[in-house]
């Protein structure tokens, strides 16, 4: 059976990433992601900046591209921090077939930790301010850890537990998670429900409401959950 066009493109790029990583050195990692399998999107990798392996998952940034589908655009020269403290400069280029359909991404990650430390030292000696705070990004082989990190980060921004959020804030949370591609991951709704301490039926209900453009509050301001009542998971 002939390979599909996306498979052929991935196969052609695989030796290229080895060459890029070898040329740029030990501080470089190059990754090919296949959006058709978001839970295990890493199909080829050269270098070890983020510690991922083939079969690993995409980061929050990759999930955001996945959520935008064919409207996704390249993300170039952005800086994040890994959970173990590495400062990483990255570029993510969307892969498309001849019809323009986005099916994956080629990512280049450079560990600039040492360079940034040298920059900070020079800045301190020169009496200038240090670099701005950099957001932490979850890189891992387990997509569940990425989903958890996105949910937890949103909760931290709210500074309140789920039970303390208003109906509008709860819908905004689910709308934000949906915009970031979380629900493209198999089993994400169940995982999010457990993280928030609600039933899976309630999670699906909030998601449906968040996706409704003309959402209006019920008379009592609550979210209808049908035959299933919201509650803490056993």
Secondary structure by P-SEA (a helix, b strand, c coil): ccccaaaaaaaaaaaaaaaaaaaacccbbbbbbccccccccccccccccccccccccccaaaaaaaaaccccccccbbbbbcccbbbbbbbbbbbbccccccccbbbbbbcaaaaaaaaaaaaaaaccccccbbbbbbbcccaaaaaaaaaaaaaaaaccccccccaaaaaaaaaaaaaaccccccaaaaaaaaaacccaaaaaaaaaaaaccccccccccccccccccccccc
